[in-house]
Amino acid sequence: HIPLPYNCRILDGEPGQIYLCEGVIDTLTLIEQGFPAVGVPGAANFKEAWAGLGVVYVNLKEYLQAEEARKKALQINPNYAYALVGLGKVYNGLENYEKAIEYHTKALKIEPSNTFAMEQIDYANFQLAIRDNDQGDALLKQQQYEKARALFKSSIAKWQKLPQPYFNLYLIAFNLDNDYKAAHDYLAKAMELNPQDS
């Protein structure tokens, strides 16, 4: 049995940021990774401590532990923008981009000028656009043209700067629809976005 508080000697050192942990295991994990940490009974009630622990876990790419820490911060205060943004970042790390957008959007309702949340939403939308385009490519090869077309349009709706879905829509318009005007417009947009391939 290890008593709490644990590792209090760190408080006698240089001033700086430390991580408060509810239990010894979290404390020892952080100390092992080189982070200044103290085990404090009742730390579960400190939203900042849980959010800070989430940052450490994200930096270690321990996304499930980061998710748990951020959720504990939100249990204490559901409108804590820092934890909402942090949880969104966790979901980006887990490639759950829809959930990432959900949490960053919640944070922006509280802090409308949070540029980090905006950047993370852009990142998630970009990843979703690539995913939609890749799934559309696969459907195109299977000759499921209408489903592919829908995914290419979905890709563009999420990230208008991606040239591949425009090129794929050009192929469909030219080869299947015989709509040469639409084909021209899609190809022109693809070339505008990626001039080195023109």
Residue frames as a rotation matrix with the C-alpha (Angstrom) as fourth column:
HIS 1
0.580 0.814 0.000 0.00
0.814 -0.580 0.000 0.00
0.000 0.000 -1.000 0.00
ILE 2
-0.589 -0.741 0.322 1.48
0.746 -0.652 -0.135 3.35
0.310 0.161 0.937 -1.07
PRO 3
-0.117 0.584 -0.803 0.20
0.757 -0.471 -0.453 6.34
-0.643 -0.661 -0.387 0.90
LEU 4
-0.058 0.160 0.985 -1.37
0.750 -0.645 0.149 9.40
0.659 0.747 -0.083 -0.70
PRO 5
0.885 -0.089 -0.458 -0.42
-0.441 -0.479 -0.759 12.14
-0.152 0.873 -0.463 -1.24
TYR 6
0.570 -0.682 0.458 2.47
0.609 0.725 0.321 10.58
-0.551 0.096 0.829 -3.15
ASN 7
-0.064 -0.757 0.650 5.62
0.979 -0.172 -0.105 12.25
0.191 0.630 0.753 -4.50
CYS 8
0.872 0.470 -0.134 5.02
0.489 -0.841 0.233 15.51
-0.003 -0.268 -0.963 -2.63
ARG 9
0.133 -0.903 -0.408 8.76
0.565 -0.269 0.780 16.21
-0.814 -0.334 0.475 -2.54
ILE 10
-0.311 -0.210 0.927 8.39
0.939 -0.220 0.265 17.53
0.148 0.953 0.266 -6.08
LEU 11
0.696 0.662 0.277 6.50
0.591 -0.748 0.301 20.49
0.406 -0.046 -0.913 -4.60
ASP 12
0.652 -0.531 -0.540 9.73
0.323 -0.450 0.833 21.59
-0.686 -0.718 -0.122 -2.86
GLY 13
-0.215 -0.787 0.578 11.52
0.883 0.096 0.459 21.98
-0.417 0.609 0.674 -6.19
GLU 14
-0.975 -0.194 -0.110 11.48
0.115 -0.859 0.499 24.72
-0.192 0.473 0.860 -8.78
PRO 15
-0.161 0.960 -0.229 8.12
-0.276 -0.267 -0.923 26.39
-0.947 -0.086 0.308 -9.44
GLY 16
-0.838 -0.058 -0.543 6.37
-0.546 0.108 0.831 25.07
0.010 0.992 -0.122 -12.50
GLN 17
0.154 0.954 -0.257 3.51
-0.940 0.222 0.258 22.99
0.303 0.202 0.931 -13.78
ILE 18
-0.889 -0.308 0.339 2.81
-0.400 0.883 -0.247 19.64
-0.223 -0.355 -0.908 -12.16
TYR 19
-0.334 0.775 -0.537 0.19
-0.429 0.382 0.818 17.00
0.839 0.504 0.205 -12.87
LEU 20
-0.477 0.296 0.828 -2.20
-0.831 0.155 -0.534 16.07
-0.286 -0.943 0.171 -10.10
CYS 21
-0.520 0.264 -0.812 -3.29
-0.339 0.810 0.480 12.45
0.784 0.524 -0.332 -10.19
GLU 22
0.457 0.785 0.420 -6.03
-0.772 0.115 0.625 10.73
0.442 -0.609 0.658 -8.22
GLY 23
0.979 -0.001 0.204 -4.16
-0.099 0.872 0.479 7.49
-0.179 -0.489 0.854 -7.78
VAL 24
0.254 -0.956 0.146 -0.69
-0.329 0.056 0.943 6.12
-0.909 -0.288 -0.300 -7.47
ILE 25
0.111 -0.227 0.968 -0.77
0.724 0.685 0.077 4.23
-0.681 0.692 0.241 -10.79
ASP 26
0.816 0.195 0.544 -1.42
0.534 -0.616 -0.579 7.38
0.222 0.763 -0.607 -12.81
THR 27
0.846 -0.533 -0.023 1.21
-0.451 -0.738 0.502 9.21
-0.285 -0.415 -0.864 -10.78
LEU 28
0.126 -0.841 0.526 3.82
-0.045 0.525 0.850 6.50
-0.991 -0.131 0.028 -11.28
THR 29
0.393 0.081 0.916 3.00
0.853 0.339 -0.396 6.26
-0.342 0.937 0.064 -14.99
LEU 30
0.950 0.001 0.313 3.64
0.141 -0.894 -0.425 9.97
0.280 0.448 -0.849 -15.47
ILE 31
0.610 -0.782 0.128 6.79
-0.553 -0.304 0.776 9.98
-0.568 -0.544 -0.618 -13.35
GLU 32
0.166 -0.516 0.841 8.09
0.411 0.811 0.417 7.02
-0.897 0.276 0.346 -15.37
GLN 33
0.481 0.087 0.873 7.52
0.874 -0.126 -0.469 9.06
0.069 0.988 -0.137 -18.56
GLY 34
-0.546 -0.835 0.067 9.44
0.817 -0.548 -0.180 12.00
0.187 -0.044 0.981 -17.09
PHE 35
-0.045 0.604 0.796 6.48
0.143 -0.784 0.603 14.24
0.989 0.141 -0.051 -16.18
PRO 36
-0.941 -0.231 0.248 6.26
-0.185 -0.263 -0.947 15.98
0.284 -0.937 0.205 -12.79
ALA 37
-0.037 0.969 -0.246 3.31
-0.159 0.237 0.958 14.35
0.987 0.074 0.145 -11.05
VAL 38
-0.876 -0.098 0.473 1.82
-0.476 0.010 -0.879 14.18
0.081 -0.995 -0.056 -7.58
GLY 39
-0.457 0.750 -0.478 -0.80
0.459 0.660 0.595 11.74
0.761 0.052 -0.646 -6.34
VAL 40
-0.920 0.205 0.335 -3.44
-0.379 -0.686 -0.621 13.67
0.103 -0.699 0.708 -4.39
PRO 41
-0.633 0.774 -0.029 -6.59
0.743 0.596 -0.305 12.24
-0.219 -0.214 -0.952 -2.83
GLY 42
0.209 0.821 -0.531 -9.60
0.468 -0.561 -0.683 14.07
-0.859 -0.106 -0.502 -4.22
ALA 43
-0.683 -0.524 -0.508 -7.83
-0.181 -0.553 0.813 15.10
-0.707 0.648 0.283 -7.42
ALA 44
-0.646 0.514 0.564 -10.72
0.757 0.526 0.388 13.48
-0.098 0.677 -0.729 -9.27
ASN 45
0.393 0.852 -0.347 -12.66
0.801 -0.503 -0.326 16.65
-0.452 -0.150 -0.879 -8.50
PHE 46
-0.047 -0.484 -0.874 -10.18
-0.118 -0.866 0.486 18.95
-0.992 0.126 -0.016 -10.28
LYS 47
0.859 0.439 0.263 -11.26
0.200 0.184 -0.962 19.40
-0.470 0.880 0.071 -13.88
GLU 48
0.657 -0.674 -0.339 -7.94
-0.752 -0.552 -0.359 21.03
0.055 0.491 -0.869 -14.74
ALA 49
-0.212 -0.750 0.627 -6.03
-0.719 0.554 0.420 18.05
-0.662 -0.361 -0.656 -13.38
TRP 50
0.192 0.349 0.917 -8.02
0.279 0.877 -0.392 15.61
-0.941 0.331 0.071 -15.49
ALA 51
0.984 0.158 -0.077 -7.72
-0.016 -0.357 -0.934 17.77
-0.175 0.921 -0.349 -18.59
GLY 52
0.348 -0.933 -0.095 -3.97
-0.931 -0.356 0.080 18.11
-0.109 0.061 -0.992 -18.00
LEU 53
-0.219 -0.367 0.904 -3.61
-0.321 0.902 0.288 14.38
-0.921 -0.228 -0.315 -17.57
GLY 54
0.690 0.541 0.481 -5.43
0.312 0.377 -0.872 14.01
-0.653 0.751 0.091 -20.89
VAL 55
0.788 -0.476 -0.390 -2.76
-0.615 -0.604 -0.507 16.20
0.005 0.639 -0.769 -22.54
VAL 56
-0.175 -0.900 0.399 -0.03
-0.844 0.346 0.410 13.94
-0.507 -0.265 -0.820 -21.26
TYR 57
-0.044 0.213 0.976 -1.79
0.123 0.971 -0.206 10.84
-0.991 0.111 -0.068 -22.52
VAL 58
0.942 0.336 -0.024 -2.37
0.038 -0.178 -0.983 12.43
-0.335 0.925 -0.180 -25.95
ASN 59
0.441 -0.854 -0.276 1.35
-0.897 -0.429 -0.106 13.27
-0.028 0.295 -0.955 -26.15
LEU 60
-0.479 -0.579 0.660 2.08
-0.582 0.772 0.255 9.63
-0.657 -0.262 -0.707 -25.35
LYS 61
-0.502 0.429 -0.751 -0.50
-0.737 0.242 0.631 8.59
0.452 0.870 0.194 -27.99
GLU 62
-0.930 0.309 -0.201 -2.40
0.369 0.764 -0.530 6.77
-0.011 -0.567 -0.824 -25.24
TYR 63
-0.750 0.611 0.255 -5.74
-0.318 -0.670 0.671 7.91
0.580 0.422 0.697 -26.64
LEU 64
0.071 0.834 -0.548 -8.04
0.355 0.493 0.795 5.67
0.932 -0.250 -0.261 -24.60
GLN 65
-0.187 -0.199 -0.962 -6.52
0.982 -0.067 -0.177 6.88
-0.029 -0.978 0.208 -21.32
ALA 66
-0.986 -0.167 -0.022 -6.68
0.164 -0.981 0.107 10.46
-0.040 0.102 0.994 -22.63
GLU 67
-0.409 0.909 0.083 -10.35
-0.057 -0.116 0.992 9.97
0.911 0.401 0.099 -23.50
GLU 68
0.179 0.469 -0.865 -11.10
0.801 0.441 0.405 8.74
0.571 -0.765 -0.297 -19.98
ALA 69
-0.540 -0.463 -0.703 -9.25
0.797 -0.550 -0.250 11.66
-0.271 -0.696 0.665 -18.36
ARG 70
-0.967 0.189 0.172 -10.99
-0.088 -0.879 0.468 14.25
0.240 0.438 0.867 -20.54
LYS 71
-0.143 0.970 -0.197 -14.41
0.179 0.221 0.959 12.69
0.973 0.102 -0.205 -19.88
LYS 72
-0.021 0.082 -0.996 -13.75
0.988 0.157 -0.008 12.92
0.156 -0.984 -0.084 -16.13
ALA 73
-0.902 -0.307 -0.302 -13.02
0.345 -0.935 -0.079 16.63
-0.258 -0.175 0.950 -16.54
LEU 74
-0.734 0.670 0.111 -16.31
-0.281 -0.449 0.848 17.02
0.618 0.591 0.518 -18.42
GLN 75
-0.051 0.701 -0.712 -18.21
0.705 0.530 0.471 15.15
0.707 -0.478 -0.521 -15.69
ILE 76
-0.403 -0.183 -0.897 -17.10
0.839 -0.464 -0.283 17.88
-0.364 -0.867 0.341 -13.31
ASN 77
-0.141 0.349 -0.927 -17.96
-0.193 -0.928 -0.320 20.67
-0.971 0.134 0.198 -15.78
PRO 78
0.182 0.291 0.939 -19.69
0.740 0.589 -0.326 19.73
-0.648 0.754 -0.108 -19.08
ASN 79
0.951 0.203 0.234 -19.00
0.307 -0.720 -0.623 23.24
0.042 0.664 -0.747 -20.46
TYR 80
0.394 -0.894 -0.212 -15.23
-0.089 -0.267 0.960 23.15
-0.915 -0.359 -0.184 -19.91
ALA 81
0.879 0.053 -0.473 -14.06
-0.455 -0.201 -0.868 24.18
-0.141 0.978 -0.152 -23.39
TYR 82
-0.067 -0.995 -0.079 -10.46
-0.996 0.063 0.058 23.07
-0.053 0.082 -0.995 -22.83
ALA 83
-0.503 -0.067 0.862 -11.60
-0.291 0.952 -0.096 19.50
-0.814 -0.299 -0.499 -22.10
LEU 84
0.621 0.765 0.173 -14.05
-0.022 0.237 -0.971 19.54
-0.784 0.599 0.164 -25.02
VAL 85
0.626 -0.488 -0.608 -11.26
-0.775 -0.308 -0.552 20.55
0.082 0.817 -0.571 -27.40
GLY 86
-0.409 -0.839 0.359 -8.99
-0.875 0.472 0.106 17.97
-0.259 -0.271 -0.927 -25.83
LEU 87
-0.097 0.460 0.883 -11.56
-0.058 0.883 -0.466 15.24
-0.994 -0.097 -0.059 -26.28
GLY 88
0.877 0.371 -0.304 -11.99
-0.278 -0.124 -0.953 16.30
-0.392 0.920 -0.006 -29.90
LYS 89
0.150 -0.913 -0.380 -8.23
-0.981 -0.088 -0.175 15.96
0.126 0.399 -0.908 -30.37
VAL 90
-0.458 -0.231 0.858 -8.39
-0.497 0.867 -0.032 12.49
-0.737 -0.442 -0.512 -28.81
TYR 91
0.428 0.725 0.540 -11.05
0.095 0.558 -0.824 11.46
-0.899 0.404 0.170 -31.33
ASN 92
0.734 -0.305 -0.606 -8.96
-0.679 -0.311 -0.665 12.83
0.015 0.900 -0.435 -34.19
GLY 93
-0.331 -0.927 0.177 -6.13
-0.936 0.346 0.061 10.64
-0.118 -0.146 -0.982 -32.87
LEU 94
-0.422 0.276 0.864 -8.49
-0.116 0.928 -0.354 7.66
-0.899 -0.249 -0.359 -32.80
GLU 95
-0.998 0.020 -0.061 -9.60
-0.062 -0.035 0.997 8.50
0.017 0.999 0.036 -36.37
ASN 96
-0.217 0.973 -0.084 -13.17
0.960 0.196 -0.201 8.99
-0.179 -0.124 -0.976 -35.17
TYR 97
-0.899 -0.341 0.274 -13.47
0.411 -0.873 0.263 12.24
0.149 0.349 0.925 -37.11
GLU 98
-0.090 0.940 0.329 -17.24
0.285 -0.292 0.913 12.66
0.954 0.176 -0.242 -36.78
LYS 99
0.612 0.282 -0.739 -16.95
0.762 0.042 0.646 12.59
0.214 -0.959 -0.189 -32.99
ALA 100
-0.452 -0.834 -0.317 -13.95
0.860 -0.502 0.092 14.94
-0.236 -0.231 0.944 -33.15
ILE 101
-0.706 0.259 0.660 -16.04
0.235 -0.793 0.563 17.47
0.668 0.552 0.499 -35.06
GLU 102
0.359 0.909 -0.210 -18.87
0.480 0.014 0.877 17.06
0.801 -0.416 -0.431 -32.54
TYR 103
0.420 -0.225 -0.879 -16.67
0.891 -0.083 0.447 17.93
-0.174 -0.971 0.166 -29.55
HIS 104
-0.726 -0.688 0.004 -14.80
0.670 -0.705 0.233 20.77
-0.157 0.172 0.972 -31.27
THR 105
-0.403 0.677 0.616 -18.14
0.276 -0.552 0.787 22.25
0.873 0.487 0.036 -32.32
LYS 106
0.602 0.574 -0.556 -19.36
0.680 -0.003 0.733 22.09
0.419 -0.819 -0.392 -28.69
ALA 107
-0.109 -0.741 -0.663 -16.17
0.904 -0.352 0.244 23.90
-0.414 -0.573 0.708 -27.64
LEU 108
-0.835 -0.219 0.505 -16.74
0.473 -0.756 0.453 26.60
0.282 0.617 0.735 -30.28
LYS 109
0.203 0.953 0.224 -20.22
0.485 -0.297 0.823 27.25
0.851 -0.058 -0.522 -28.90
ILE 110
0.696 -0.030 -0.717 -18.53
0.699 -0.196 0.687 28.12
-0.161 -0.980 -0.115 -25.60
GLU 111
0.030 -0.773 -0.633 -15.42
0.101 -0.628 0.772 29.80
-0.994 -0.087 0.059 -27.06
PRO 112
0.852 0.476 0.216 -16.30
0.234 0.022 -0.972 30.95
-0.467 0.879 -0.093 -30.61
SER 113
0.737 -0.616 -0.277 -12.78
-0.658 -0.564 -0.499 32.26
0.151 0.550 -0.821 -31.29
ASN 114
0.369 -0.609 0.702 -10.95
-0.338 0.616 0.712 29.03
-0.866 -0.500 0.022 -30.34
THR 115
0.308 -0.308 -0.900 -8.64
-0.951 -0.131 -0.281 28.71
-0.031 0.942 -0.333 -33.36
PHE 116
-0.764 -0.604 0.229 -7.30
-0.606 0.793 0.070 25.33
-0.223 -0.085 -0.971 -32.27
ALA 117
-0.221 0.777 0.589 -10.82
0.075 0.616 -0.784 23.86
-0.972 -0.129 -0.195 -32.33
MET 118
0.635 0.448 -0.629 -11.35
-0.526 -0.346 -0.777 25.37
-0.566 0.824 0.015 -35.80
GLU 119
-0.160 -0.801 -0.577 -8.08
-0.985 0.166 0.043 23.86
0.061 0.576 -0.815 -37.06
GLN 120
-0.805 -0.120 0.581 -9.00
-0.291 0.933 -0.210 20.47
-0.518 -0.338 -0.786 -35.62
ILE 121
0.283 0.943 0.177 -12.40
-0.059 0.201 -0.978 20.59
-0.957 0.266 0.112 -37.36
ASP 122
0.490 -0.187 -0.851 -10.61
-0.856 -0.286 -0.430 21.38
-0.163 0.940 -0.301 -40.63
TYR 123
-0.622 -0.783 0.004 -8.25
-0.778 0.618 0.110 18.45
-0.088 0.065 -0.994 -40.05
ALA 124
-0.496 0.508 0.704 -11.18
-0.011 0.807 -0.590 16.09
-0.869 -0.300 -0.394 -39.36
ASN 125
0.588 0.749 -0.306 -13.08
-0.290 -0.158 -0.944 17.30
-0.755 0.643 0.124 -42.43
PHE 126
0.088 -0.662 -0.744 -9.97
-0.996 -0.063 -0.062 16.82
-0.005 0.747 -0.665 -44.58
GLN 127
-0.832 -0.422 0.360 -9.56
-0.459 0.888 -0.020 13.25
-0.311 -0.182 -0.933 -43.32
LEU 128
-0.089 0.889 0.448 -13.26
0.076 0.455 -0.887 12.53
-0.993 -0.045 -0.108 -43.91
ALA 129
0.572 0.252 -0.780 -12.98
-0.680 -0.386 -0.623 13.94
-0.459 0.887 -0.050 -47.44
ILE 130
-0.433 -0.796 -0.423 -10.03
-0.899 0.413 0.144 11.64
0.060 0.442 -0.895 -48.19
ARG 131
-0.746 0.196 0.637 -11.96
-0.115 0.903 -0.413 8.68
-0.656 -0.381 -0.651 -46.76
ASP 132
0.343 0.939 -0.035 -15.04
-0.137 0.014 -0.990 9.46
-0.929 0.344 0.133 -48.86
ASN 133
0.359 -0.271 -0.893 -12.91
-0.923 -0.244 -0.297 9.83
-0.137 0.931 -0.337 -51.99
ASP 134
-0.720 -0.694 0.010 -11.09
-0.690 0.717 0.098 6.56
-0.076 0.064 -0.995 -51.33
GLN 135
-0.446 0.650 0.615 -14.38
0.090 0.716 -0.692 4.71
-0.890 -0.253 -0.379 -50.76
GLY 136
0.555 0.637 -0.535 -15.73
-0.429 -0.332 -0.840 6.31
-0.712 0.696 0.089 -53.95
ASP 137
-0.187 -0.732 -0.656 -12.65
-0.982 0.113 0.154 5.07
-0.038 0.672 -0.739 -55.84
ALA 138
-0.869 -0.138 0.475 -13.34
-0.219 0.968 -0.120 1.54
-0.443 -0.209 -0.872 -54.66
LEU 139
0.036 0.970 0.242 -16.99
0.150 0.234 -0.961 1.78
-0.988 0.071 -0.137 -55.73
LEU 140
0.374 0.015 -0.927 -15.97
-0.810 -0.482 -0.334 3.23
-0.452 0.876 -0.169 -59.10
LYS 141
-0.645 -0.705 -0.297 -13.80
-0.764 0.584 0.273 0.16
-0.019 0.403 -0.915 -59.72
GLN 142
-0.781 0.445 0.438 -16.80
0.236 0.860 -0.453 -2.01
-0.578 -0.250 -0.777 -58.81
GLN 143
-0.851 0.408 0.332 -18.90
0.236 -0.269 0.934 -0.06
0.470 0.873 0.132 -61.34
GLN 144
0.033 0.826 -0.562 -21.21
0.997 -0.065 -0.037 1.25
-0.067 -0.560 -0.826 -58.63
TYR 145
-0.509 -0.425 0.748 -21.25
0.668 -0.743 0.033 4.65
0.542 0.517 0.662 -60.28
GLU 146
0.298 0.703 0.646 -24.09
0.082 -0.693 0.716 6.40
0.951 -0.161 -0.265 -58.46
LYS 147
0.886 -0.053 -0.460 -22.79
0.463 0.130 0.877 5.45
0.013 -0.990 0.140 -55.01
ALA 148
-0.119 -0.993 0.016 -19.30
0.986 -0.116 0.117 6.53
-0.114 0.030 0.993 -56.10
ARG 149
-0.268 0.090 0.959 -20.65
0.455 -0.866 0.209 9.85
0.849 0.492 0.191 -57.42
ALA 150
0.760 0.631 0.156 -22.39
0.129 -0.382 0.915 10.50
0.637 -0.675 -0.371 -54.10
LEU 151
0.636 -0.591 -0.496 -19.19
0.709 0.192 0.679 9.85
-0.306 -0.783 0.541 -52.16
PHE 152
-0.380 -0.784 0.491 -17.14
0.900 -0.435 0.003 12.12
0.211 0.443 0.871 -54.43
LYS 153
0.039 0.484 0.874 -19.68
0.168 -0.866 0.472 14.91
0.985 0.128 -0.115 -53.92
SER 154
0.928 0.249 -0.278 -19.63
0.285 0.011 0.959 14.25
0.242 -0.968 -0.060 -50.18
SER 155
0.135 -0.969 -0.207 -15.84
0.977 0.095 0.192 14.50
-0.166 -0.229 0.959 -50.26
ILE 156
-0.469 -0.278 0.838 -16.04
0.574 -0.818 0.050 17.90
0.671 0.504 0.544 -51.96
ALA 157
0.526 0.747 0.407 -18.64
0.103 -0.530 0.842 19.11
0.844 -0.401 -0.356 -49.46
LYS 158
0.852 -0.234 -0.469 -16.24
0.512 0.176 0.841 18.30
-0.114 -0.956 0.270 -46.62
TRP 159
0.072 -0.901 -0.428 -13.05
0.222 -0.404 0.888 19.67
-0.972 -0.159 0.171 -48.21
GLN 160
0.886 0.459 -0.061 -13.29
0.077 -0.277 -0.958 21.67
-0.456 0.844 -0.281 -51.42
LYS 161
0.437 -0.800 -0.411 -9.52
-0.856 -0.510 0.083 21.85
-0.276 0.316 -0.908 -51.95
LEU 162
-0.170 -0.456 0.874 -9.01
-0.169 0.887 0.430 18.13
-0.971 -0.075 -0.228 -52.62
PRO 163
-0.365 -0.004 -0.931 -8.45
-0.884 -0.314 0.347 17.59
-0.294 0.949 0.111 -56.39
GLN 164
-0.979 -0.162 0.121 -9.08
-0.121 0.949 0.290 13.81
-0.162 0.269 -0.949 -56.59
PRO 165
-0.316 0.916 0.247 -12.88
0.499 0.382 -0.778 13.84
-0.807 -0.123 -0.577 -56.20
TYR 166
0.270 0.364 -0.891 -13.17
-0.522 -0.722 -0.454 16.50
-0.809 0.588 -0.005 -58.93
PHE 167
-0.580 -0.556 -0.595 -11.09
-0.805 0.280 0.523 14.32
-0.125 0.783 -0.610 -61.24
ASN 168
-0.902 0.278 0.330 -13.21
0.233 0.958 -0.170 11.28
-0.363 -0.076 -0.929 -60.42
LEU 169
0.090 0.971 -0.222 -16.40
0.226 -0.237 -0.945 13.24
-0.970 0.035 -0.241 -61.13
TYR 170
-0.079 -0.229 -0.970 -14.82
-0.861 -0.475 0.182 14.31
-0.502 0.850 -0.160 -64.44
LEU 171
-0.942 -0.334 -0.046 -14.37
-0.317 0.830 0.459 10.63
-0.115 0.447 -0.887 -65.33
ILE 172
-0.508 0.826 0.244 -18.00
0.556 0.531 -0.639 9.84
-0.658 -0.189 -0.729 -64.54
ALA 173
0.258 0.642 -0.722 -19.36
-0.159 -0.709 -0.687 12.91
-0.953 0.292 -0.081 -66.37
PHE 174
-0.232 -0.444 -0.866 -17.21
-0.903 -0.231 0.361 12.28
-0.360 0.866 -0.347 -69.45
ASN 175
-0.918 -0.321 -0.232 -17.34
-0.387 0.849 0.358 8.49
0.082 0.419 -0.904 -69.76
LEU 176
-0.764 0.645 0.011 -20.80
0.597 0.713 -0.368 7.67
-0.245 -0.274 -0.930 -68.39
ASP 177
0.022 0.840 -0.542 -22.98
0.440 -0.495 -0.749 10.75
-0.898 -0.222 -0.380 -68.57
ASN 178
-0.234 -0.237 0.943 -21.58
0.964 -0.183 0.193 12.15
0.127 0.954 0.271 -71.84
ASP 179
0.881 0.448 -0.155 -21.96
0.472 -0.858 0.201 15.52
-0.043 -0.250 -0.967 -70.10
TYR 180
0.135 -0.932 0.337 -18.92
0.886 -0.038 -0.462 17.25
0.443 0.361 0.820 -71.59
LYS 181
0.241 -0.001 0.971 -19.66
-0.170 -0.985 0.042 20.63
0.956 -0.175 -0.237 -70.01
ALA 182
0.910 0.117 0.398 -19.74
-0.409 0.098 0.907 19.13
0.067 -0.988 0.138 -66.50
ALA 183
0.712 -0.701 0.030 -16.70
0.700 0.713 0.047 16.99
-0.054 -0.013 0.998 -67.36
HIS 184
0.099 -0.668 0.738 -14.82
0.501 -0.607 -0.617 20.13
0.860 0.431 0.275 -68.47
ASP 185
0.463 0.150 0.874 -15.75
-0.504 -0.766 0.398 22.00
0.729 -0.625 -0.279 -65.28
TYR 186
0.982 -0.101 0.159 -14.70
-0.076 0.558 0.826 19.12
-0.172 -0.824 0.540 -63.00
LEU 187
0.478 -0.857 0.193 -11.40
0.866 0.423 -0.267 18.65
0.148 0.295 0.944 -64.84
ALA 188
0.162 -0.387 0.908 -10.68
0.163 -0.897 -0.411 22.39
0.973 0.214 -0.082 -64.79
LYS 189
0.725 0.164 0.669 -11.25
-0.588 -0.360 0.724 22.46
0.359 -0.919 -0.164 -61.01
ALA 190
0.899 -0.436 0.046 -9.03
0.363 0.798 0.481 19.39
-0.247 -0.416 0.875 -60.46
MET 191
0.227 -0.850 0.475 -6.26
0.846 -0.070 -0.528 21.03
0.482 0.522 0.704 -62.52
GLU 192
0.367 -0.035 0.930 -6.67
-0.218 -0.975 0.050 24.34
0.904 -0.221 -0.365 -60.69
LEU 193
0.871 0.047 0.490 -6.22
-0.492 0.084 0.867 22.57
0.000 -0.995 0.097 -57.36
ASN 194
0.435 -0.746 0.504 -3.30
0.167 0.617 0.769 20.43
-0.885 -0.251 0.393 -58.56
PRO 195
0.764 -0.053 -0.644 -1.55
-0.565 -0.537 -0.627 22.28
-0.312 0.842 -0.440 -61.41
GLN 196
-0.284 -0.958 0.025 1.53
-0.828 0.258 0.498 19.98
-0.484 0.121 -0.867 -61.41
ASP 197
-0.435 0.185 0.881 -0.66
0.236 0.968 -0.087 17.12
-0.869 0.170 -0.464 -62.70
SER 198
0.572 0.744 -0.345 -2.03
-0.136 -0.329 -0.934 19.16
-0.809 0.582 -0.087 -65.62
